[in-house]
């Protein structure tokens, strides 16, 4: 995978061309020399993280025979106060809708993917939790959840699975 990012020569506007021949504009805030014409580069990082993770969730659920009808992930983040203003925390809230028979609901409780998403485990099964409020697999059948994939939190040094 590759891309090329070019400064347009005006303000802080950049154009990125992907390896699949799509062009995306990025711009900075006026207080940083930009003209607010497009998303900020760090917003693009956040939306790419959300898009990649939502893509993975939908693919995994469809491959397991789930009737997925909607998937939404709301991301909130915190960044360092000083340069480089890296992400220090990213919180993902998933809402996945679809029809699922009762037998599949109880089976999802034991899914390694559900455990990873809900508990923030890495692929080796190591616990990555460092925030309060992570869901326990026993909560999967709770009436407060529209799906098994309700919450995921990743510390800044461990991101979600990539596409």
C-alpha positions in Angstrom: 0.0 0.0 0.0 1.3 3.5 -0.8 0.2 7.1 -1.2 1.7 10.4 -2.1 0.9 13.6 -0.2 1.6 16.9 -1.8 1.4 20.5 -0.5 -0.6 22.6 -2.8 1.5 25.7 -2.1 -1.4 27.6 -0.6 -1.8 27.8 3.2 -1.6 24.4 4.7 -3.6 22.5 2.1 -2.4 19.1 1.1 -3.7 16.6 -1.5 -3.1 12.9 -0.9 -3.3 10.4 -3.8 -3.7 6.8 -2.8 -2.3 3.7 -4.5 -5.9 3.0 -5.7 -6.0 6.4 -7.4 -8.3 8.3 -5.1 -7.5 11.9 -4.0 -8.2 13.3 -0.6 -7.7 16.9 0.5 -6.5 17.9 4.0 -6.1 21.3 5.4 -5.1 23.0 8.6 -6.9 25.3 11.0 -6.7 29.0 10.3 -4.6 29.6 13.5 -2.0 27.2 12.0 -1.9 28.8 8.5 -4.7 26.7 7.0 -8.0 27.8 5.5 -10.3 25.1 7.0 -11.1 23.7 3.5 -10.9 20.0 4.4 -10.3 17.7 7.4 -7.1 18.1 9.4 -4.5 15.3 8.8 -5.0 14.0 12.4 -8.8 13.8 11.8 -7.9 11.7 8.8 -5.9 9.4 11.0 -8.8 9.1 13.4 -11.4 8.5 10.7 -9.1 5.9 9.0 -8.8 4.1 12.3 -12.6 4.0 12.7 -13.1 3.0 9.1 -10.6 0.2 9.2 -11.9 -1.1 12.5 -15.6 -0.9 11.4 -14.6 -2.7 8.2 -13.0 -5.5 10.2 -16.0 -5.9 12.5 -18.4 -6.1 9.5 -16.2 -8.6 7.6 -15.8 -10.8 10.7 -19.5 -10.8 11.5 -20.5 -11.5 7.9 -18.0 -14.4 7.6 -19.4 -15.9 10.8 -22.9 -15.8 9.2 -24.3 -12.8 11.1 -27.1 -10.8 9.5 -25.4 -7.4 9.8 -27.7 -4.5 8.9 -25.8 -1.5 10.3 -22.5 -0.7 11.9 -21.4 2.6 13.4 -18.4 3.4 15.4 -18.1 6.7 17.3 -14.5 7.6 18.1 -13.4 10.1 20.7 -9.8 10.9 21.4 -7.3 12.8 23.4 -4.1 14.3 22.1 -0.9 15.4 23.7 -0.9 19.1 24.7 2.5 19.8 23.1 4.1 18.9 19.8 4.1 16.3 18.5 0.4 16.2 19.4 0.1 12.4 19.1 -3.1 10.6 20.2 -2.8 9.6 23.8 -6.2 7.9 24.0 -8.7 6.7 21.5 -12.1 5.4 22.6 -14.4 3.5 20.2 -18.1 2.9 20.7 -19.5 0.4 18.3 -23.2 0.0 17.5 -23.9 -3.0 15.3 -27.4 -3.9 14.3 -28.8 -7.0 12.8 -30.9 -10.2 13.4 -29.2 -12.8 15.5 -30.8 -16.0 16.8 -30.5 -16.7 20.6 -28.1 -19.6 20.0 -25.6 -17.2 18.3 -25.9 -14.7 21.1 -24.7 -17.1 23.7 -22.0 -18.4 21.4 -20.7 -14.9 20.9 -19.9 -14.7 24.6 -17.1 -17.2 24.1 -15.8 -15.7 20.8 -12.1 -14.7 21.0 -12.9 -11.7 18.7 -15.6 -10.5 21.1 -13.2 -10.9 24.0 -10.6 -8.9 22.1 -12.9 -6.1 21.2 -14.7 -5.9 24.5 -11.7 -6.3 26.8 -8.9 -4.8 24.7 -6.8 -8.0 24.4 -4.1 -8.1 21.9 -3.7 -11.0 19.4 -1.6 -13.0 21.9 -4.3 -12.7 24.5 -2.4 -10.3 26.7 -4.6 -7.9 28.6 -4.3 -4.3 27.3 -6.8 -2.7 29.7 -5.9 0.5 31.3 -9.2 2.3 31.5 -12.3 1.9 33.6 -15.5 0.8 32.0 -14.4 -2.0 29.8 -17.1 -4.6 29.2 -17.0 -8.1 30.5 -18.0 -10.9 28.1 -20.9 -11.8 30.4 -22.4 -8.4 29.5 -22.9 -9.4 25.9 -26.5 -10.5 26.4 -27.4 -7.3 28.4 -30.4 -5.4 27.2 -28.2 -2.3 27.1 -26.2 -3.5 24.2 -27.3 -3.7 20.6 -24.6 -6.1 19.8 -21.6 -8.1 21.1 -19.4 -5.3 19.8 -20.3 -2.4 21.9 -17.1 -0.9 23.2 -13.4 -1.0 22.5 -10.7 1.0 24.0 -7.1 1.0 22.9 -4.2 2.7 24.7 -2.2 4.9 22.4 0.5 2.3 22.0 -1.8 -0.5 20.9 -4.1 0.2 17.9 -7.0 -1.8 16.6 -6.5 -4.6 14.0 -5.8 -3.1 10.6 -7.4 -3.8 7.3 
